Amino acid sequence: MQELGCIYHIDDLSRDEPFIVKVNQKDFAVVPYTVRNNDLGMIELKNFSPDQYITQIKMEFDQLYEEAAIKRRQLSLTFHDRVSGTPQMVKAATELIKYMQKHPGVSFKRKDEIAEMTLKDPTSLRE
């Protein structure tokens, strides 16, 4: 992947925060995701209602936001079009985003932006 110009990969569930590994003596970012915040697992496999989904994500966000007072934190959400593209889940996602936007200091980033930030930040975790 690195030889093709990729600077990161996402196939890691070992941590909640991005980190750096050495590949061919070069820094390579790992931007993990969490299974617990994946719409496929929560809605399709666990049969959560949209309200249960909203509650779980808000609780996760609130805890991470509190911790962010002393350390950079990341909340990773995974959306699939066939799950979160349904009307009730679009409404749930909209509610969550609006809720998070009300909190000062919160930013929304794509995985590539997180990888670039991780590689540029000397305080990023290294394996």
Backbone atoms as SQL, in Angstrom:
CREATE TABLE atoms (id INTEGER PRIMARY KEY, chain TEXT, resi INTEGER, resn TEXT, atom TEXT, x REAL, y REAL, z REAL);
INSERT INTO atoms VALUES
  (1, 'A', 1, 'MET', 'N', 0.820, -1.195, 0.000),
  (2, 'A', 1, 'MET', 'CA', 0.000, 0.000, 0.000),
  (3, 'A', 1, 'MET', 'C', 0.864, 1.259, 0.000),
  (4, 'A', 2, 'GLN', 'N', 1.898, 1.225, 0.827),
  (5, 'A', 2, 'GLN', 'CA', 2.777, 2.380, 0.926),
  (6, 'A', 2, 'GLN', 'C', 3.450, 2.678, -0.411),
  (7, 'A', 3, 'GLU', 'N', 3.860, 1.634, -1.109),
  (8, 'A', 3, 'GLU', 'CA', 4.507, 1.825, -2.408),
  (9, 'A', 3, 'GLU', 'C', 3.554, 2.435, -3.441),
  (10, 'A', 4, 'LEU', 'N', 2.261, 2.287, -3.227),
  (11, 'A', 4, 'LEU', 'CA', 1.259, 2.862, -4.120),
  (12, 'A', 4, 'LEU', 'C', 0.876, 4.285, -3.722),
  (13, 'A', 5, 'GLY', 'N', 1.525, 4.810, -2.679),
  (14, 'A', 5, 'GLY', 'CA', 1.274, 6.184, -2.252),
  (15, 'A', 5, 'GLY', 'C', 0.323, 6.325, -1.074),
  (16, 'A', 6, 'CYS', 'N', -0.140, 5.217, -0.537),
  (17, 'A', 6, 'CYS', 'CA', -1.038, 5.290, 0.618),
  (18, 'A', 6, 'CYS', 'C', -0.231, 5.689, 1.854),
  (19, 'A', 7, 'ILE', 'N', -0.844, 6.507, 2.700),
  (20, 'A', 7, 'ILE', 'CA', -0.176, 6.947, 3.926),
  (21, 'A', 7, 'ILE', 'C', -0.808, 6.326, 5.174),
  (22, 'A', 8, 'TYR', 'N', -1.877, 5.531, 4.983),
  (23, 'A', 8, 'TYR', 'CA', -2.557, 4.940, 6.133),
  (24, 'A', 8, 'TYR', 'C', -3.361, 3.715, 5.724),
  (25, 'A', 9, 'HIS', 'N', -3.779, 2.971, 6.756),
  (26, 'A', 9, 'HIS', 'CA', -4.768, 1.917, 6.533),
  (27, 'A', 9, 'HIS', 'C', -5.751, 1.937, 7.696),
  (28, 'A', 10, 'ILE', 'N', -6.897, 1.298, 7.509),
  (29, 'A', 10, 'ILE', 'CA', -7.952, 1.335, 8.525),
  (30, 'A', 10, 'ILE', 'C', -8.280, -0.047, 9.078),
  (31, 'A', 11, 'ASP', 'N', -7.592, -1.068, 8.642),
  (32, 'A', 11, 'ASP', 'CA', -7.911, -2.439, 9.054),
  (33, 'A', 11, 'ASP', 'C', -7.306, -2.772, 10.407),
  (34, 'A', 12, 'ASP', 'N', -7.751, -2.067, 11.428),
  (35, 'A', 12, 'ASP', 'CA', -7.230, -2.291, 12.760),
  (36, 'A', 12, 'ASP', 'C', -8.328, -2.009, 13.775),
  (37, 'A', 13, 'LEU', 'N', -8.533, -2.934, 14.656),
  (38, 'A', 13, 'LEU', 'CA', -9.528, -2.770, 15.718),
  (39, 'A', 13, 'LEU', 'C', -8.865, -2.749, 17.094),
  (40, 'A', 14, 'SER', 'N', -7.545, -2.689, 17.143),
  (41, 'A', 14, 'SER', 'CA', -6.831, -2.845, 18.409),
  (42, 'A', 14, 'SER', 'C', -6.905, -1.627, 19.318),
  (43, 'A', 15, 'ARG', 'N', -7.186, -0.469, 18.763),
  (44, 'A', 15, 'ARG', 'CA', -7.210, 0.767, 19.554),
  (45, 'A', 15, 'ARG', 'C', -8.325, 1.675, 19.057),
  (46, 'A', 16, 'ASP', 'N', -8.601, 2.691, 19.842),
  (47, 'A', 16, 'ASP', 'CA', -9.606, 3.681, 19.455),
  (48, 'A', 16, 'ASP', 'C', -8.991, 4.940, 18.863),
  (49, 'A', 17, 'GLU', 'N', -7.687, 5.072, 18.975),
  (50, 'A', 17, 'GLU', 'CA', -6.997, 6.279, 18.534),
  (51, 'A', 17, 'GLU', 'C', -6.047, 5.958, 17.384),
  (52, 'A', 18, 'PRO', 'N', -5.824, 6.911, 16.498),
  (53, 'A', 18, 'PRO', 'CA', -4.845, 6.676, 15.435),
  (54, 'A', 18, 'PRO', 'C', -3.437, 6.555, 16.010),
  (55, 'A', 19, 'PHE', 'N', -2.597, 5.821, 15.300),
  (56, 'A', 19, 'PHE', 'CA', -1.214, 5.670, 15.740),
  (57, 'A', 19, 'PHE', 'C', -0.330, 5.448, 14.524),
  (58, 'A', 20, 'ILE', 'N', 0.984, 5.469, 14.778),
  (59, 'A', 20, 'ILE', 'CA', 1.965, 5.364, 13.703),
  (60, 'A', 20, 'ILE', 'C', 2.773, 4.085, 13.870),
  (61, 'A', 21, 'VAL', 'N', 2.990, 3.399, 12.759),
  (62, 'A', 21, 'VAL', 'CA', 3.888, 2.247, 12.722),
  (63, 'A', 21, 'VAL', 'C', 4.952, 2.525, 11.667),
  (64, 'A', 22, 'LYS', 'N', 6.062, 1.840, 11.780),
  (65, 'A', 22, 'LYS', 'CA', 7.110, 1.953, 10.766),
  (66, 'A', 22, 'LYS', 'C', 6.900, 0.861, 9.728),
  (67, 'A', 23, 'VAL', 'N', 6.882, 1.248, 8.473),
  (68, 'A', 23, 'VAL', 'CA', 6.799, 0.317, 7.348),
  (69, 'A', 23, 'VAL', 'C', 7.905, 0.727, 6.379),
  (70, 'A', 24, 'ASN', 'N', 8.817, -0.187, 6.092),
  (71, 'A', 24, 'ASN', 'CA', 9.955, 0.120, 5.224),
  (72, 'A', 24, 'ASN', 'C', 10.713, 1.356, 5.711),
  (73, 'A', 25, 'GLN', 'N', 10.900, 1.436, 7.024),
  (74, 'A', 25, 'GLN', 'CA', 11.606, 2.536, 7.667),
  (75, 'A', 25, 'GLN', 'C', 10.918, 3.900, 7.472),
  (76, 'A', 26, 'LYS', 'N', 9.640, 3.893, 7.146),
  (77, 'A', 26, 'LYS', 'CA', 8.882, 5.140, 6.991),
  (78, 'A', 26, 'LYS', 'C', 7.646, 5.086, 7.884),
  (79, 'A', 27, 'ASP', 'N', 7.239, 6.263, 8.386),
  (80, 'A', 27, 'ASP', 'CA', 6.026, 6.333, 9.189),
  (81, 'A', 27, 'ASP', 'C', 4.802, 6.016, 8.335),
  (82, 'A', 28, 'PHE', 'N', 3.915, 5.226, 8.897),
  (83, 'A', 28, 'PHE', 'CA', 2.672, 4.831, 8.231),
  (84, 'A', 28, 'PHE', 'C', 1.568, 4.921, 9.278),
  (85, 'A', 29, 'ALA', 'N', 0.518, 5.657, 8.991),
  (86, 'A', 29, 'ALA', 'CA', -0.557, 5.870, 9.964),
  (87, 'A', 29, 'ALA', 'C', -1.550, 4.714, 9.944),
  (88, 'A', 30, 'VAL', 'N', -2.054, 4.414, 11.114),
  (89, 'A', 30, 'VAL', 'CA', -3.142, 3.455, 11.271),
  (90, 'A', 30, 'VAL', 'C', -4.302, 4.247, 11.859),
  (91, 'A', 31, 'VAL', 'N', -5.405, 4.277, 11.138),
  (92, 'A', 31, 'VAL', 'CA', -6.595, 4.999, 11.583),
  (93, 'A', 31, 'VAL', 'C', -7.682, 3.959, 11.846),
  (94, 'A', 32, 'PRO', 'N', -7.722, 3.463, 13.086),
  (95, 'A', 32, 'PRO', 'CA', -8.651, 2.367, 13.387),
  (96, 'A', 32, 'PRO', 'C', -10.107, 2.822, 13.433),
  (97, 'A', 33, 'TYR', 'N', -10.966, 1.864, 13.387),
  (98, 'A', 33, 'TYR', 'CA', -12.386, 2.129, 13.585),
  (99, 'A', 33, 'TYR', 'C', -12.878, 1.222, 14.696),
  (100, 'A', 34, 'THR', 'N', -14.057, 1.516, 15.196),
  (101, 'A', 34, 'THR', 'CA', -14.604, 0.710, 16.277),
  (102, 'A', 34, 'THR', 'C', -15.823, -0.060, 15.789),
  (103, 'A', 35, 'VAL', 'N', -15.898, -1.295, 16.155),
  (104, 'A', 35, 'VAL', 'CA', -17.042, -2.130, 15.776),
  (105, 'A', 35, 'VAL', 'C', -18.298, -1.671, 16.521),
  (106, 'A', 36, 'ARG', 'N', -18.119, -1.197, 17.749),
  (107, 'A', 36, 'ARG', 'CA', -19.288, -0.837, 18.556),
  (108, 'A', 36, 'ARG', 'C', -20.055, 0.363, 18.013),
  (109, 'A', 37, 'ASN', 'N', -19.437, 1.167, 17.160),
  (110, 'A', 37, 'ASN', 'CA', -20.116, 2.327, 16.586),
  (111, 'A', 37, 'ASN', 'C', -20.409, 2.136, 15.099),
  (112, 'A', 38, 'ASN', 'N', -20.533, 0.912, 14.701),
  (113, 'A', 38, 'ASN', 'CA', -20.760, 0.561, 13.307),
  (114, 'A', 38, 'ASN', 'C', -22.251, 0.298, 13.115),
  (115, 'A', 39, 'ASP', 'N', -22.865, 1.027, 12.218),
  (116, 'A', 39, 'ASP', 'CA', -24.311, 0.875, 12.020),
  (117, 'A', 39, 'ASP', 'C', -24.714, -0.540, 11.619),
  (118, 'A', 40, 'LEU', 'N', -23.868, -1.207, 10.875),
  (119, 'A', 40, 'LEU', 'CA', -24.173, -2.566, 10.442),
  (120, 'A', 40, 'LEU', 'C', -24.318, -3.493, 11.644),
  (121, 'A', 41, 'GLY', 'N', -23.374, -3.413, 12.561),
  (122, 'A', 41, 'GLY', 'CA', -23.432, -4.254, 13.752),
  (123, 'A', 41, 'GLY', 'C', -24.548, -3.872, 14.698),
  (124, 'A', 42, 'MET', 'N', -24.759, -2.569, 14.867),
  (125, 'A', 42, 'MET', 'CA', -25.748, -2.121, 15.848),
  (126, 'A', 42, 'MET', 'C', -27.186, -2.259, 15.348),
  (127, 'A', 43, 'ILE', 'N', -27.422, -1.858, 14.137),
  (128, 'A', 43, 'ILE', 'CA', -28.799, -1.841, 13.622),
  (129, 'A', 43, 'ILE', 'C', -29.166, -3.191, 13.011),
  (130, 'A', 44, 'GLU', 'N', -28.327, -3.695, 12.120),
  (131, 'A', 44, 'GLU', 'CA', -28.659, -4.939, 11.419),
  (132, 'A', 44, 'GLU', 'C', -28.465, -6.184, 12.280),
  (133, 'A', 45, 'LEU', 'N', -27.342, -6.266, 13.000),
  (134, 'A', 45, 'LEU', 'CA', -27.037, -7.495, 13.729),
  (135, 'A', 45, 'LEU', 'C', -27.603, -7.519, 15.151),
  (136, 'A', 46, 'LYS', 'N', -27.662, -6.353, 15.799),
  (137, 'A', 46, 'LYS', 'CA', -28.189, -6.305, 17.166),
  (138, 'A', 46, 'LYS', 'C', -29.637, -5.835, 17.215),
  (139, 'A', 47, 'ASN', 'N', -30.132, -5.386, 16.088),
  (140, 'A', 47, 'ASN', 'CA', -31.502, -4.877, 15.993),
  (141, 'A', 47, 'ASN', 'C', -31.770, -3.706, 16.930),
  (142, 'A', 48, 'PHE', 'N', -30.775, -2.821, 17.095),
  (143, 'A', 48, 'PHE', 'CA', -30.991, -1.602, 17.857),
  (144, 'A', 48, 'PHE', 'C', -32.011, -0.751, 17.121),
  (145, 'A', 49, 'SER', 'N', -32.813, -0.010, 17.859),
  (146, 'A', 49, 'SER', 'CA', -33.687, 0.986, 17.247),
  (147, 'A', 49, 'SER', 'C', -32.849, 2.234, 16.986),
  (148, 'A', 50, 'PRO', 'N', -33.311, 3.117, 16.123),
  (149, 'A', 50, 'PRO', 'CA', -32.582, 4.371, 15.937),
  (150, 'A', 50, 'PRO', 'C', -32.396, 5.131, 17.254),
  (151, 'A', 51, 'ASP', 'N', -33.385, 5.080, 18.145),
  (152, 'A', 51, 'ASP', 'CA', -33.263, 5.752, 19.441),
  (153, 'A', 51, 'ASP', 'C', -32.149, 5.132, 20.285),
  (154, 'A', 52, 'GLN', 'N', -32.037, 3.817, 20.282),
  (155, 'A', 52, 'GLN', 'CA', -30.961, 3.156, 21.022),
  (156, 'A', 52, 'GLN', 'C', -29.598, 3.525, 20.426),
  (157, 'A', 53, 'TYR', 'N', -29.540, 3.584, 19.106),
  (158, 'A', 53, 'TYR', 'CA', -28.313, 3.975, 18.422),
  (159, 'A', 53, 'TYR', 'C', -27.901, 5.382, 18.853),
  (160, 'A', 54, 'ILE', 'N', -28.846, 6.317, 18.809),
  (161, 'A', 54, 'ILE', 'CA', -28.563, 7.703, 19.201),
  (162, 'A', 54, 'ILE', 'C', -28.058, 7.755, 20.634),
  (163, 'A', 55, 'THR', 'N', -28.719, 7.053, 21.537),
  (164, 'A', 55, 'THR', 'CA', -28.321, 7.057, 22.941),
  (165, 'A', 55, 'THR', 'C', -26.908, 6.537, 23.113),
  (166, 'A', 56, 'GLN', 'N', -26.586, 5.418, 22.479),
  (167, 'A', 56, 'GLN', 'CA', -25.240, 4.847, 22.621),
  (168, 'A', 56, 'GLN', 'C', -24.177, 5.799, 22.086),
  (169, 'A', 57, 'ILE', 'N', -24.403, 6.372, 20.915),
  (170, 'A', 57, 'ILE', 'CA', -23.400, 7.256, 20.324),
  (171, 'A', 57, 'ILE', 'C', -23.256, 8.530, 21.158),
  (172, 'A', 58, 'LYS', 'N', -24.349, 9.085, 21.638),
  (173, 'A', 58, 'LYS', 'CA', -24.253, 10.281, 22.491),
  (174, 'A', 58, 'LYS', 'C', -23.474, 9.986, 23.769),
  (175, 'A', 59, 'MET', 'N', -23.712, 8.842, 24.379),
  (176, 'A', 59, 'MET', 'CA', -22.982, 8.485, 25.593),
  (177, 'A', 59, 'MET', 'C', -21.487, 8.337, 25.302),
  (178, 'A', 60, 'GLU', 'N', -21.167, 7.703, 24.202),
  (179, 'A', 60, 'GLU', 'CA', -19.766, 7.540, 23.798),
  (180, 'A', 60, 'GLU', 'C', -19.137, 8.908, 23.548),
  (181, 'A', 61, 'PHE', 'N', -19.835, 9.755, 22.809),
  (182, 'A', 61, 'PHE', 'CA', -19.342, 11.095, 22.515),
  (183, 'A', 61, 'PHE', 'C', -19.117, 11.897, 23.796),
  (184, 'A', 62, 'ASP', 'N', -20.103, 11.887, 24.692),
  (185, 'A', 62, 'ASP', 'CA', -20.004, 12.667, 25.926),
  (186, 'A', 62, 'ASP', 'C', -18.782, 12.270, 26.746),
  (187, 'A', 63, 'GLN', 'N', -18.519, 10.977, 26.851),
  (188, 'A', 63, 'GLN', 'CA', -17.352, 10.517, 27.602),
  (189, 'A', 63, 'GLN', 'C', -16.054, 10.968, 26.927),
  (190, 'A', 64, 'LEU', 'N', -15.978, 10.803, 25.622),
  (191, 'A', 64, 'LEU', 'CA', -14.765, 11.204, 24.901),
  (192, 'A', 64, 'LEU', 'C', -14.573, 12.718, 24.950),
  (193, 'A', 65, 'TYR', 'N', -15.659, 13.457, 24.885),
  (194, 'A', 65, 'TYR', 'CA', -15.568, 14.921, 24.957),
  (195, 'A', 65, 'TYR', 'C', -15.009, 15.350, 26.312),
  (196, 'A', 66, 'GLU', 'N', -15.460, 14.702, 27.369),
  (197, 'A', 66, 'GLU', 'CA', -14.945, 14.994, 28.700),
  (198, 'A', 66, 'GLU', 'C', -13.446, 14.691, 28.775),
  (199, 'A', 67, 'GLU', 'N', -13.039, 13.538, 28.248),
  (200, 'A', 67, 'GLU', 'CA', -11.626, 13.155, 28.250),
  (201, 'A', 67, 'GLU', 'C', -10.786, 14.093, 27.387),
  (202, 'A', 68, 'ALA', 'N', -11.393, 14.700, 26.387),
  (203, 'A', 68, 'ALA', 'CA', -10.668, 15.579, 25.462),
  (204, 'A', 68, 'ALA', 'C', -10.142, 16.830, 26.145),
  (205, 'A', 69, 'ALA', 'N', -10.574, 17.076, 27.355),
  (206, 'A', 69, 'ALA', 'CA', -10.040, 18.223, 28.094),
  (207, 'A', 69, 'ALA', 'C', -8.562, 18.037, 28.389),
  (208, 'A', 70, 'ILE', 'N', -8.093, 16.775, 28.423),
  (209, 'A', 70, 'ILE', 'CA', -6.684, 16.532, 28.746),
  (210, 'A', 70, 'ILE', 'C', -5.932, 15.755, 27.658),
  (211, 'A', 71, 'LYS', 'N', -6.649, 15.222, 26.675),
  (212, 'A', 71, 'LYS', 'CA', -6.001, 14.415, 25.636),
  (213, 'A', 71, 'LYS', 'C', -6.846, 14.447, 24.360),
  (214, 'A', 72, 'ARG', 'N', -6.185, 14.476, 23.230),
  (215, 'A', 72, 'ARG', 'CA', -6.918, 14.427, 21.964),
  (216, 'A', 72, 'ARG', 'C', -7.679, 13.106, 21.881),
  (217, 'A', 73, 'ARG', 'N', -8.938, 13.155, 21.505),
  (218, 'A', 73, 'ARG', 'CA', -9.768, 11.961, 21.433),
  (219, 'A', 73, 'ARG', 'C', -10.441, 11.890, 20.065),
  (220, 'A', 74, 'GLN', 'N', -10.837, 10.685, 19.688),
  (221, 'A', 74, 'GLN', 'CA', -11.480, 10.450, 18.395),
  (222, 'A', 74, 'GLN', 'C', -12.711, 9.568, 18.582),
  (223, 'A', 75, 'LEU', 'N', -13.790, 9.967, 17.956),
  (224, 'A', 75, 'LEU', 'CA', -14.992, 9.147, 17.888),
  (225, 'A', 75, 'LEU', 'C', -15.142, 8.715, 16.441),
  (226, 'A', 76, 'SER', 'N', -15.123, 7.438, 16.220),
  (227, 'A', 76, 'SER', 'CA', -15.242, 6.897, 14.870),
  (228, 'A', 76, 'SER', 'C', -16.623, 6.288, 14.694),
  (229, 'A', 77, 'LEU', 'N', -17.325, 6.740, 13.664),
  (230, 'A', 77, 'LEU', 'CA', -18.640, 6.195, 13.325),
  (231, 'A', 77, 'LEU', 'C', -18.572, 5.616, 11.923),
  (232, 'A', 78, 'THR', 'N', -19.191, 4.465, 11.741),
  (233, 'A', 78, 'THR', 'CA', -19.215, 3.829, 10.431),
  (234, 'A', 78, 'THR', 'C', -20.650, 3.782, 9.932),
  (235, 'A', 79, 'PHE', 'N', -20.854, 4.326, 8.734),
  (236, 'A', 79, 'PHE', 'CA', -22.173, 4.339, 8.108),
  (237, 'A', 79, 'PHE', 'C', -22.129, 3.576, 6.791),
  (238, 'A', 80, 'HIS', 'N', -23.105, 2.726, 6.569),
  (239, 'A', 80, 'HIS', 'CA', -23.269, 2.022, 5.299),
  (240, 'A', 80, 'HIS', 'C', -24.551, 2.522, 4.645),
  (241, 'A', 81, 'ASP', 'N', -24.507, 2.746, 3.355),
  (242, 'A', 81, 'ASP', 'CA', -25.667, 3.339, 2.684),
  (243, 'A', 81, 'ASP', 'C', -26.945, 2.516, 2.843),
  (244, 'A', 82, 'ARG', 'N', -26.822, 1.212, 2.830),
  (245, 'A', 82, 'ARG', 'CA', -28.030, 0.386, 2.918),
  (246, 'A', 82, 'ARG', 'C', -28.617, 0.342, 4.325),
  (247, 'A', 83, 'VAL', 'N', -27.831, 0.788, 5.326),
  (248, 'A', 83, 'VAL', 'CA', -28.319, 0.831, 6.710),
  (249, 'A', 83, 'VAL', 'C', -28.630, 2.272, 7.107),
  (250, 'A', 84, 'SER', 'N', -27.620, 3.119, 7.068),
  (251, 'A', 84, 'SER', 'CA', -27.811, 4.505, 7.494),
  (252, 'A', 84, 'SER', 'C', -28.418, 5.386, 6.414),
  (253, 'A', 85, 'GLY', 'N', -28.641, 4.826, 5.255),
  (254, 'A', 85, 'GLY', 'CA', -29.302, 5.576, 4.195),
  (255, 'A', 85, 'GLY', 'C', -30.819, 5.507, 4.284),
  (256, 'A', 86, 'THR', 'N', -31.319, 4.780, 5.262),
  (257, 'A', 86, 'THR', 'CA', -32.777, 4.699, 5.439),
  (258, 'A', 86, 'THR', 'C', -33.272, 5.978, 6.115),
  (259, 'A', 87, 'PRO', 'N', -34.533, 6.352, 5.885),
  (260, 'A', 87, 'PRO', 'CA', -35.029, 7.624, 6.423),
  (261, 'A', 87, 'PRO', 'C', -34.824, 7.809, 7.928),
  (262, 'A', 88, 'GLN', 'N', -35.133, 6.781, 8.729),
  (263, 'A', 88, 'GLN', 'CA', -35.002, 6.957, 10.175),
  (264, 'A', 88, 'GLN', 'C', -33.547, 7.096, 10.598),
  (265, 'A', 89, 'MET', 'N', -32.627, 6.443, 9.898),
  (266, 'A', 89, 'MET', 'CA', -31.213, 6.550, 10.256),
  (267, 'A', 89, 'MET', 'C', -30.599, 7.862, 9.759),
  (268, 'A', 90, 'VAL', 'N', -31.106, 8.393, 8.656),
  (269, 'A', 90, 'VAL', 'CA', -30.666, 9.726, 8.221),
  (270, 'A', 90, 'VAL', 'C', -31.056, 10.735, 9.294),
  (271, 'A', 91, 'LYS', 'N', -32.256, 10.599, 9.817),
  (272, 'A', 91, 'LYS', 'CA', -32.715, 11.487, 10.893),
  (273, 'A', 91, 'LYS', 'C', -31.845, 11.303, 12.140),
  (274, 'A', 92, 'ALA', 'N', -31.521, 10.072, 12.490),
  (275, 'A', 92, 'ALA', 'CA', -30.679, 9.795, 13.662),
  (276, 'A', 92, 'ALA', 'C', -29.291, 10.403, 13.476),
  (277, 'A', 93, 'ALA', 'N', -28.688, 10.215, 12.313),
  (278, 'A', 93, 'ALA', 'CA', -27.351, 10.754, 12.049),
  (279, 'A', 93, 'ALA', 'C', -27.370, 12.281, 12.080),
  (280, 'A', 94, 'THR', 'N', -28.411, 12.872, 11.523),
  (281, 'A', 94, 'THR', 'CA', -28.546, 14.331, 11.539),
  (282, 'A', 94, 'THR', 'C', -28.627, 14.843, 12.971),
  (283, 'A', 95, 'GLU', 'N', -29.413, 14.176, 13.803),
  (284, 'A', 95, 'GLU', 'CA', -29.525, 14.567, 15.210),
  (285, 'A', 95, 'GLU', 'C', -28.182, 14.471, 15.919),
  (286, 'A', 96, 'LEU', 'N', -27.456, 13.384, 15.665),
  (287, 'A', 96, 'LEU', 'CA', -26.149, 13.206, 16.300),
  (288, 'A', 96, 'LEU', 'C', -25.158, 14.279, 15.875),
  (289, 'A', 97, 'ILE', 'N', -25.104, 14.556, 14.599),
  (290, 'A', 97, 'ILE', 'CA', -24.162, 15.561, 14.093),
  (291, 'A', 97, 'ILE', 'C', -24.483, 16.929, 14.671),
  (292, 'A', 98, 'LYS', 'N', -25.751, 17.298, 14.688),
  (293, 'A', 98, 'LYS', 'CA', -26.140, 18.590, 15.266),
  (294, 'A', 98, 'LYS', 'C', -25.785, 18.659, 16.753),
  (295, 'A', 99, 'TYR', 'N', -25.972, 17.560, 17.462),
  (296, 'A', 99, 'TYR', 'CA', -25.627, 17.496, 18.879),
  (297, 'A', 99, 'TYR', 'C', -24.125, 17.728, 19.076),
  (298, 'A', 100, 'MET', 'N', -23.317, 17.050, 18.293),
  (299, 'A', 100, 'MET', 'CA', -21.864, 17.169, 18.417),
  (300, 'A', 100, 'MET', 'C', -21.372, 18.558, 18.016),
  (301, 'A', 101, 'GLN', 'N', -22.001, 19.146, 17.010),
  (302, 'A', 101, 'GLN', 'CA', -21.586, 20.469, 16.539),
  (303, 'A', 101, 'GLN', 'C', -21.789, 21.553, 17.589),
  (304, 'A', 102, 'LYS', 'N', -22.640, 21.321, 18.559),
  (305, 'A', 102, 'LYS', 'CA', -22.896, 22.303, 19.619),
  (306, 'A', 102, 'LYS', 'C', -21.757, 22.370, 20.633),
  (307, 'A', 103, 'HIS', 'N', -20.830, 21.442, 20.568),
  (308, 'A', 103, 'HIS', 'CA', -19.726, 21.372, 21.524),
  (309, 'A', 103, 'HIS', 'C', -18.481, 22.056, 20.947),
  (310, 'A', 104, 'PRO', 'N', -17.980, 23.090, 21.643),
  (311, 'A', 104, 'PRO', 'CA', -16.785, 23.790, 21.157),
  (312, 'A', 104, 'PRO', 'C', -15.590, 22.844, 21.000),
  (313, 'A', 105, 'GLY', 'N', -14.816, 23.069, 19.938),
  (314, 'A', 105, 'GLY', 'CA', -13.593, 22.311, 19.725),
  (315, 'A', 105, 'GLY', 'C', -13.762, 21.013, 18.958),
  (316, 'A', 106, 'VAL', 'N', -14.992, 20.633, 18.655),
  (317, 'A', 106, 'VAL', 'CA', -15.231, 19.384, 17.926),
  (318, 'A', 106, 'VAL', 'C', -15.033, 19.632, 16.441),
  (319, 'A', 107, 'SER', 'N', -14.331, 18.727, 15.782),
  (320, 'A', 107, 'SER', 'CA', -14.167, 18.825, 14.334),
  (321, 'A', 107, 'SER', 'C', -14.523, 17.487, 13.702),
  (322, 'A', 108, 'PHE', 'N', -14.885, 17.529, 12.463),
  (323, 'A', 108, 'PHE', 'CA', -15.257, 16.342, 11.711),
  (324, 'A', 108, 'PHE', 'C', -14.231, 16.149, 10.608),
  (325, 'A', 109, 'LYS', 'N', -13.664, 14.950, 10.535),
  (326, 'A', 109, 'LYS', 'CA', -12.608, 14.691, 9.558),
  (327, 'A', 109, 'LYS', 'C', -12.814, 13.341, 8.881),
  (328, 'A', 110, 'ARG', 'N', -12.349, 13.281, 7.629),
  (329, 'A', 110, 'ARG', 'CA', -12.284, 12.006, 6.920),
  (330, 'A', 110, 'ARG', 'C', -11.061, 11.238, 7.400),
  (331, 'A', 111, 'LYS', 'N', -11.009, 9.964, 7.096),
  (332, 'A', 111, 'LYS', 'CA', -9.873, 9.123, 7.526),
  (333, 'A', 111, 'LYS', 'C', -8.543, 9.638, 6.974),
  (334, 'A', 112, 'ASP', 'N', -8.511, 10.090, 5.721),
  (335, 'A', 112, 'ASP', 'CA', -7.256, 10.591, 5.163),
  (336, 'A', 112, 'ASP', 'C', -6.788, 11.845, 5.896),
  (337, 'A', 113, 'GLU', 'N', -7.714, 12.690, 6.313),
  (338, 'A', 113, 'GLU', 'CA', -7.349, 13.890, 7.060),
  (339, 'A', 113, 'GLU', 'C', -6.811, 13.526, 8.448),
  (340, 'A', 114, 'ILE', 'N', -7.403, 12.516, 9.064),
  (341, 'A', 114, 'ILE', 'CA', -6.924, 12.044, 10.367),
  (342, 'A', 114, 'ILE', 'C', -5.516, 11.465, 10.228),
  (343, 'A', 115, 'ALA', 'N', -5.293, 10.703, 9.161),
  (344, 'A', 115, 'ALA', 'CA', -3.964, 10.125, 8.927),
  (345, 'A', 115, 'ALA', 'C', -2.925, 11.223, 8.749),
  (346, 'A', 116, 'GLU', 'N', -3.230, 12.231, 7.954),
  (347, 'A', 116, 'GLU', 'CA', -2.293, 13.335, 7.735),
  (348, 'A', 116, 'GLU', 'C', -2.000, 14.067, 9.038),
  (349, 'A', 117, 'MET', 'N', -3.040, 14.316, 9.837),
  (350, 'A', 117, 'MET', 'CA', -2.872, 14.975, 11.123),
  (351, 'A', 117, 'MET', 'C', -1.993, 14.122, 12.049),
  (352, 'A', 118, 'THR', 'N', -2.212, 12.834, 12.056),
  (353, 'A', 118, 'THR', 'CA', -1.448, 11.921, 12.903),
  (354, 'A', 118, 'THR', 'C', 0.024, 11.920, 12.501),
  (355, 'A', 119, 'LEU', 'N', 0.284, 11.869, 11.218),
  (356, 'A', 119, 'LEU', 'CA', 1.674, 11.843, 10.745),
  (357, 'A', 119, 'LEU', 'C', 2.407, 13.159, 11.020),
  (358, 'A', 120, 'LYS', 'N', 1.687, 14.264, 11.033),
  (359, 'A', 120, 'LYS', 'CA', 2.305, 15.568, 11.269),
  (360, 'A', 120, 'LYS', 'C', 2.478, 15.884, 12.747),
  (361, 'A', 121, 'ASP', 'N', 1.763, 15.181, 13.608),
  (362, 'A', 121, 'ASP', 'CA', 1.758, 15.491, 15.034),
  (363, 'A', 121, 'ASP', 'C', 2.776, 14.633, 15.775),
  (364, 'A', 122, 'PRO', 'N', 3.828, 15.225, 16.313),
  (365, 'A', 122, 'PRO', 'CA', 4.856, 14.430, 16.993),
  (366, 'A', 122, 'PRO', 'C', 4.364, 13.766, 18.281),
  (367, 'A', 123, 'THR', 'N', 3.199, 14.147, 18.783),
  (368, 'A', 123, 'THR', 'CA', 2.676, 13.500, 19.990),
  (369, 'A', 123, 'THR', 'C', 1.845, 12.265, 19.672),
  (370, 'A', 124, 'SER', 'N', 1.710, 11.950, 18.392),
  (371, 'A', 124, 'SER', 'CA', 0.942, 10.763, 18.005),
  (372, 'A', 124, 'SER', 'C', 1.579, 9.511, 18.583),
  (373, 'A', 125, 'LEU', 'N', 0.766, 8.541, 18.838),
  (374, 'A', 125, 'LEU', 'CA', 1.267, 7.284, 19.392),
  (375, 'A', 125, 'LEU', 'C', 2.061, 6.522, 18.337),
  (376, 'A', 126, 'ARG', 'N', 3.094, 5.881, 18.803),
  (377, 'A', 126, 'ARG', 'CA', 3.884, 5.009, 17.932),
  (378, 'A', 126, 'ARG', 'C', 3.818, 3.616, 18.489),
  (379, 'A', 127, 'GLU', 'N', 3.787, 2.654, 17.591),
  (380, 'A', 127, 'GLU', 'CA', 3.747, 1.252, 18.019),
  (381, 'A', 127, 'GLU', 'C', 5.132, 0.802, 18.410);
